[in-house]
Amino acid sequence: MSRIGKKIIQIPGGVTVNVQGRIVDVKGPLGSDSLQLMNGVQLKIEENSIEVLSAAPGEVEKAGAVHGLSRALLANVIKGVSQGFEKDLEIVGVGYRATQQNDSVVFQLGYSHSITFTPPEGIKVEVLDPTKLKVKGINKQIVGQVAANIRDLRPPEPYKGKGIRYKDERVRKKAGKTGKK
């Protein structure tokens, strides 16, 4: 049985949880989100806590395997509508920069053209400095995917370390070629 699945999820103030069949709707101060429960998982809702229960082994195939996953996904939805999620990105390189234009971000990344990136609905990309970005939203999966898509515009290269990277990412540098003698 999953150790993560056994943990009780605390519901913060201002967050409401409604269960309709297998769909869980969560509303909070930052917005609303929903989650479809997997087979073999039930919820036990009390005043300000939720317990995720797994079906008995043998009743539903792989019920124990999705117990911890279901609990983690529900905890992420509750945290998303109450606090939100964010990822920080840094741009490293001479002449590499980003500028905000309404909801879009325009990148100058050493190519012969600039790249305009428009985030999906519900996600906000802020340009803090010309070399620092912050991706914000209520859905952890979409925030991570948008940050990865931005990083893929110019991933960090291993020789000089230029490109877009996550804030705490360490880029391992390679030694360049040695000259012939």
Backbone torsions as a table, in degrees:
resi	resn	phi	psi	omega
1	MET	NA	147.4	-173.8
2	SER	-75.1	134.8	175.7
3	ARG	-75.9	-35.6	178.0
4	ILE	-69.0	-39.2	-179.6
5	GLY	-63.4	-25.6	-179.6
6	LYS	-76.6	-20.7	-177.2
7	LYS	-66.4	139.3	179.6
8	ILE	-85.9	137.7	179.5
9	ILE	-93.3	124.0	176.9
10	GLN	-86.0	135.0	178.6
11	ILE	-95.4	116.1	-180.0
12	PRO	-70.9	164.4	178.7
13	GLY	-63.5	142.7	179.7
14	GLY	87.1	1.2	-179.5
15	VAL	-112.1	130.6	177.0
16	THR	-116.5	140.6	-178.8
17	VAL	-121.8	123.6	177.0
18	ASN	-121.2	133.3	178.9
19	VAL	-113.1	124.0	176.7
20	GLN	-126.4	98.8	-176.8
21	GLY	67.9	-118.1	179.9
22	ARG	-100.8	4.1	-178.0
23	ILE	-103.1	130.3	177.3
24	VAL	-110.6	119.1	176.7
25	ASP	-102.3	128.6	-178.9
26	VAL	-122.9	127.5	177.9
27	LYS	-122.0	138.5	-179.6
28	GLY	-147.5	-173.0	-177.6
29	PRO	-65.8	-25.3	-178.5
30	LEU	-93.6	-10.8	179.9
31	GLY	150.4	-160.9	179.4
32	SER	-134.2	152.5	-179.4
33	ASP	-149.3	161.4	178.9
34	SER	-135.5	160.4	-178.0
35	LEU	-143.3	136.0	175.0
36	GLN	-96.1	123.8	-179.1
37	LEU	-72.5	147.0	179.0
38	MET	-83.3	162.6	178.1
39	ASN	-65.4	141.3	178.5
40	GLY	89.9	8.1	-179.0
41	VAL	-127.0	130.5	174.5
42	GLN	-123.6	160.2	178.3
43	LEU	-113.1	141.9	172.9
44	LYS	-119.7	106.1	-175.0
45	ILE	-100.3	127.9	174.0
46	GLU	-113.3	-162.8	-174.5
47	GLU	-52.6	-62.8	-177.9
48	ASN	-132.1	33.3	177.7
49	SER	-149.6	155.5	178.6
50	ILE	-128.0	135.4	174.6
51	GLU	-116.2	130.5	179.1
52	VAL	-95.2	122.5	-177.0
53	LEU	-109.2	142.2	179.8
54	SER	-102.1	148.5	175.7
55	ALA	-68.3	159.2	179.0
56	ALA	-63.8	144.8	179.6
57	PRO	-58.7	133.5	-179.8
58	GLY	98.7	-25.4	178.4
59	GLU	-69.1	-54.4	-179.8
60	VAL	-121.5	132.9	-179.2
61	GLU	-64.4	132.4	177.9
62	LYS	62.4	30.7	179.5
63	ALA	-66.5	-39.5	179.4
64	GLY	-68.6	-28.9	-178.0
65	ALA	-70.3	-32.1	-177.4
66	VAL	-97.8	0.0	-178.5
67	HIS	-62.3	-53.6	179.9
68	GLY	-67.9	-37.2	178.2
69	LEU	-62.7	-44.5	179.9
70	SER	-63.0	-39.9	179.1
71	ARG	-65.6	-42.2	-179.4
72	ALA	-66.4	-41.4	179.0
73	LEU	-64.2	-41.9	179.0
74	LEU	-67.1	-39.5	177.3
75	ALA	-63.9	-37.0	177.8
76	ASN	-67.2	-37.4	178.2
77	VAL	-65.1	-43.6	-179.7
78	ILE	-66.0	-42.6	178.0
79	LYS	-66.3	-35.8	-178.8
80	GLY	-64.0	-43.8	-178.1
81	VAL	-78.1	-15.9	179.3
82	SER	-99.7	-43.4	-177.2
83	GLN	-113.6	-35.0	-176.2
84	GLY	87.9	169.6	178.6
85	PHE	-124.6	151.6	177.5
86	GLU	-149.3	150.1	176.1
87	LYS	-128.3	137.0	178.9
88	ASP	-103.8	136.9	178.9
89	LEU	-125.2	150.2	177.5
90	GLU	-124.9	144.3	175.7
91	ILE	-109.9	124.5	-177.9
92	VAL	-119.5	128.1	177.4
93	GLY	145.6	145.6	-179.7
94	VAL	-68.8	125.0	179.8
95	GLY	82.5	-3.3	177.6
96	TYR	-83.5	129.9	-179.1
97	ARG	-160.5	168.0	177.4
98	ALA	-133.3	144.9	176.0
99	THR	-132.0	146.3	-179.6
100	GLN	-88.0	133.3	172.9
101	GLN	-133.2	100.8	-174.9
102	ASN	55.2	-119.3	179.2
103	ASP	-89.1	-16.4	-176.6
104	SER	-89.1	165.3	176.3
105	VAL	-126.0	132.6	179.1
106	VAL	-106.6	123.9	-177.6
107	PHE	-105.9	139.0	169.0
108	GLN	-114.8	106.1	-170.7
109	LEU	-123.1	29.5	176.6
110	GLY	86.9	-1.2	174.8
111	TYR	-83.7	173.1	-179.9
112	SER	-76.5	-7.0	-179.2
113	HIS	-134.1	161.4	174.6
114	SER	-90.8	156.1	-177.3
115	ILE	-115.1	125.3	177.0
116	THR	-100.4	125.6	-179.4
117	PHE	-116.8	122.2	176.9
118	THR	-110.4	118.0	-178.5
119	PRO	-72.2	156.8	177.3
120	PRO	-68.6	167.7	-178.6
121	GLU	-63.2	137.1	-179.8
122	GLY	93.1	-7.9	179.8
123	ILE	-115.9	137.2	179.5
124	LYS	-121.2	130.8	176.6
125	VAL	-111.5	119.2	-180.0
126	GLU	-107.0	138.3	174.3
127	VAL	-99.5	107.7	-178.7
128	LEU	-79.0	-48.5	174.4
129	ASP	-129.9	171.4	173.9
130	PRO	-61.0	-17.6	-178.8
131	THR	-118.3	11.2	179.8
132	LYS	-132.1	132.5	-179.3
133	LEU	-126.0	153.9	174.5
134	LYS	-135.1	125.8	177.7
135	VAL	-103.5	125.1	-176.5
136	LYS	-126.6	150.1	176.1
137	GLY	178.4	177.2	-179.4
138	ILE	-98.4	-15.5	-179.7
139	ASN	-103.3	115.9	-175.1
140	LYS	-62.5	-38.6	-178.0
141	GLN	-67.1	-42.5	-178.2
142	ILE	-71.5	-37.7	177.4
143	VAL	-60.9	-44.7	178.6
144	GLY	-64.7	-38.6	-179.6
145	GLN	-69.4	-40.0	178.1
146	VAL	-64.9	-41.6	177.5
147	ALA	-62.4	-39.1	178.5
148	ALA	-67.9	-37.3	177.9
149	ASN	-65.4	-39.3	177.3
150	ILE	-65.8	-42.8	179.3
151	ARG	-62.0	-34.0	-179.2
152	ASP	-70.7	-12.8	176.6
153	LEU	-63.2	-35.5	176.6
154	ARG	-158.1	82.9	-179.4
155	PRO	-64.9	155.0	-179.4
156	PRO	-63.9	133.0	179.8
157	GLU	-93.5	152.0	-169.3
158	PRO	-80.4	-7.5	-175.6
159	TYR	-93.6	-45.9	177.8
160	LYS	-112.2	-14.0	179.5
161	GLY	83.0	12.8	-178.5
162	LYS	-76.0	145.3	177.4
163	GLY	138.4	-167.8	178.8
164	ILE	-102.3	131.1	-179.8
165	ARG	-137.8	163.0	173.4
166	TYR	-70.1	159.3	-173.3
167	LYS	-58.3	-45.9	-176.2
168	ASP	-100.0	12.2	-178.1
169	GLU	-73.7	135.0	176.5
170	ARG	-103.5	125.9	179.9
171	VAL	-100.6	120.4	178.2
172	ARG	-77.9	123.9	-177.9
173	LYS	-94.2	143.0	177.5
174	LYS	-98.2	154.9	173.5
175	ALA	-77.8	140.7	178.4
176	GLY	-75.0	-179.5	178.3
177	LYS	-67.9	148.6	174.7
178	THR	-98.6	147.5	-178.3
179	GLY	-76.6	153.9	176.6
180	LYS	-78.6	150.7	179.5
181	LYS	-111.5	NA	NA
